[in-house]
């Protein structure tokens, strides 16, 4: 299984895969190990989120669908 560097004390789900340099056209290359670990294929669409204080998040849009479903389920359970 592809790995990346395990972050001590953070569980097996949090890893450091390296760095990415921004090219002249604003493009970055996601490290191969990260692409393999997350199942990112050529042509996939990724969602870029950001907050000035904390930086950028790069994720698959489906991740937010799952999160939204969890939030709605929690709200329904509270009603």
C-alpha positions in Angstrom: 0.0 0.0 0.0 1.4 3.5 -0.8 2.3 5.3 2.3 3.7 8.8 2.6 5.3 9.6 6.0 3.3 8.7 9.0 2.8 11.7 11.4 3.7 10.5 14.9 0.8 10.5 17.3 -1.7 11.4 14.6 -3.0 7.9 13.6 -2.6 6.1 10.4 -4.9 8.4 8.4 -2.7 11.5 8.6 0.4 11.5 6.5 2.9 13.8 4.8 3.4 13.1 1.1 6.0 15.7 0.3 5.8 19.1 -1.3 4.5 20.5 -4.6 6.0 23.4 -6.5 3.7 25.8 -8.3 4.6 26.1 -11.9 4.5 29.2 -14.2 0.9 28.5 -15.1 -0.2 28.0 -11.5 -0.3 24.2 -11.7 0.9 21.8 -9.0 1.8 18.2 -9.3 0.3 16.0 -6.6 3.0 13.5 -5.4 2.5 10.0 -6.9 2.2 8.3 -3.4 -0.7 10.7 -2.5 -2.5 10.1 -5.8 -2.3 6.4 -5.3 -3.3 6.6 -1.6 -6.4 8.7 -2.4 -7.2 7.0 -5.7 -6.8 10.2 -7.8 -6.8 9.5 -11.5 -6.0 11.8 -14.5 -9.1 13.7 -15.4 -10.5 13.7 -11.8 -12.0 16.9 -10.5 -10.7 18.1 -7.2 -12.2 20.8 -4.9 -9.9 23.5 -3.6 -11.0 25.2 -0.4 -9.1 27.8 1.6 -9.0 30.0 4.6 -6.4 32.7 4.9 -5.4 31.7 8.4 -5.1 28.0 7.8 -4.3 27.5 4.1 -5.7 25.3 1.4 -7.6 22.0 1.4 -7.5 19.9 -1.8 -10.2 17.1 -1.7 -12.5 15.1 -3.9 -16.0 16.8 -4.1 -17.5 13.5 -2.9 -15.9 14.1 0.5 -18.2 17.1 1.0 -21.2 15.1 -0.1 -20.5 12.6 2.6 -19.9 15.3 5.2 -23.2 17.1 4.1 -25.1 13.8 4.4 -23.7 13.3 8.0 -24.7 16.8 9.0 -28.2 16.4 7.6 -28.5 13.0 9.4 -27.4 14.6 12.7 -30.0 17.4 12.3 -32.8 14.9 11.5 -31.8 12.8 14.5 -32.0 15.9 16.8 -35.5 16.8 15.6 
